């Protein structure tokens, strides 16, 4: 009886170090940005523990920053929740492009939906097509952990000291620049990149406030219409 060929354990049980390395660029942006959120939340009168809980339960990035003046103004939670949904509606477009690779069922599927952010999407789309589901979930969870860690640092430590936060907002720009470079290096076609740049270049002069939504919609339509030719074989 011949032995079954050994499965490449390095591929199926990828070391945790690989997950950490995949999320390092995100950490470089999420920790300082999360810290700024935690600091501002406490300065606006919120409790430190509530800032951390918000990053665990809401985990909405820009929408969390939007929450700060709304919470300080005493707006009802229903209005804050509605605004959060509107700001994060773009993630629905991201999810559509991952349907064929999404975890099939169970808590991992729901957590993958919950934890999908701009930066996580960028990392996940650079992974090989047959990456195990647990790797997806681990990377998503690590990205959220960086954000929660930053929030805790900002809420519990930053609020106790005189800290200059000026310039930290550039961390988000730098993060997206790094992720864009990684996407470019792993591309199979340059068309999506140029399409995105072109769509935003057209949308911004038409409506600066809605440029992101318009350009995403244009890219989705283009992806539905455009069918790249399969490479000839033989």
N, C-alpha and C positions, 0 to 999 in steps of 0.2 A: 504494500500500500504506500503510494507516494505521498510524501508530506505536502500539505497545502502550502503554496508559496506565501512567504511572510508578507504581511501587509506593511507598507511603509509607515512605521509608527511615527516617524518624524512629520509625516503629512497629516495623519489622522489625530495625533495627540500632540499638536504643536506646543512647545514649551510656553509657559506663561511669559517668559522673557520676550517672545515675539509679539504677544499682545501689548505688553508695556511699550515696546519700541514703536508699534503702530500708533499708539496714542500719545507719544511724547510731543509731537507738534501741536496736538490739541491741548495738552497740558500747559504748554508755554503760553497759550492764549487764555485758557479757561481759569487757571489759578489766579492770575492778576485781575481778570475781568470779574470773576466770582467774588474776589476780595473787595473790589470797588463796590459791587452790589451790596455785599454784607455791610460794609462801612456806611454807605449812603442810607440803607434801610434803617440802621440803628440811629443814625443822625436825624432821620425823619421822624423818630419817635417810636419805631418798632422795637420789639424785643429781639435779642440776639438769637434765641432758640427758634423764634418764628421765622427769622431770615433763613436759617438752616433748613427748617421744615419746608419752607417755600421752595428751596432748591431741590428738595427730595421729592415733593409731591407735585409741584408745578413744573419745574425744570423747563423754563421757556426762554431763557436768554434775554433777548431784547424786550420781550413782554414783561419780564420781571423788573427791568429798569423802568418800564412804563408804569408798573404798579406803584412805584414809590410815591410820585406826586398824587396819584389817585387815592392811595391809602392815607397819605398825609391830609388830603382834603376831605376825608371821611366819606367817600363815595360808597354806595352799596356794593356788596360783593358780587351781586348779579351783574352789575355794569362792568366791574373789573373782569369777571369771567368771560363776558361777551367780547370785550376788547381783546383779551388774550387769545380767544378762538380766532378772531379776525386776523390778528397779527401773525398767527402761526398757521394760517390756512394754506400757505405755500407748501407745507410739509406733505399735504395730500398729493401734490404733484410728484414729490420725491418718491413717495410710497408706491405710486403707480409704476414707476420704472423699475421697482425691485420686486414686483409681485411674483415673478418666476423663481426668485431666490429666497423669498421670505420663509421663515420657519413655518412649518405646516400647521401646527396646532399647539394648544396648551399655553402655559404661562409665558413661555419664551416668545411666542408670536405676539402676545399682547404687550410684553415688555419692549420688544423690538419696535412696535408701533409707538409706544409712549416715549421711548428714548431716542427716536429719530430726530436729529438736529441737523443743521446745515453741515457742521463739521464732521459729525458721525457719518452722514451720507457720503461725504467726500472720501473718508477713510474706507468705508465699506465697499465703495465702487472700485477701489484699487485692489481688492482681494481677488484671488483666483475664483473661477466660477463654481468650483466644487468645495469651497471652504465649508467645513462642518458648522452646523447651526450654533453649537456652543461657543465657537470662536466669535461669531457675530454678536452673541449675547454678552460675552466677556468684554469685547471691545466697547460695546455700547455702555455697559455698566462702568467700565473704567473711565470712559469719557465723563459720565455723570459724576463719578467719584471725584474727578479733578475739579469739577464745578462746585460740588458740595464742600470740598476741602478749602477752596478759595473763599467761598462764602463764610465758612466758619472762621477762617483767619481774619477776614475783614470785619466780621461782626464782633468777635471776642477780643481780638488783639488790636486791630487798627483803630477801633473806636476809643481805646484807652490811651492812645498816644497821638502826638502831633505828626501826622503823616502827609506828605505832599503827594497827591494822586495825579498831579498834572502830567500828561503824556502817556499814562497807562492805557487811555482809550485807543492808542495806536496799536496796542497788542492785538486787537481784533483784525485790523488791516494787515498786520504782519502775518497773523495766523492764516488768513485767507490767501495771502500771497504764497506761503509755503505749500498749502494744500493745492493751489492752482498749479504750482510747479510739479508736484507729485502726479497730478492728473495728466499733465502734459507729457511727462516722462513715460507714463504707462499707457499712453493713448494707442489705439489701433487705427484711428483716423483723426485728422485735424479738423474735420468738418464741424463736430459739435462745439469745439472751442470758438472757432470763428463765427459760427452761427449765434452763439451766446453773446459774443462781443458786438456783433452787428445788430442783434435785436435790441440790446440795451442802448446802443448808440442812436438808434432810431427812436426808441421809446422815451428816452430822457428829454430830448427837446420838445416832444409832444406833450408830456405830462411828467414833470420831475417828481411829483409826489407819488404817482402810480407807476413809475418807470419799472420797478422790480416786478410787479404783478403783470404788467403788459408784456415785458420781455420773457417772463416765464411762460405765459400763455402762448406767445409766438413760438417759443421753442417746442412746447408740447405739440402744437399744431404741426410744426415742421417735422417732428419725430413721427407723427402719425402718417403724414403724407409721404415723407421721404423713405424709400426702400433701397438701401445700398445693394449694389450688384454683388452676388456671391462670386468669389474668385474662381476662375476656370481651373479645372483639374485635368491632369493628363496632358 
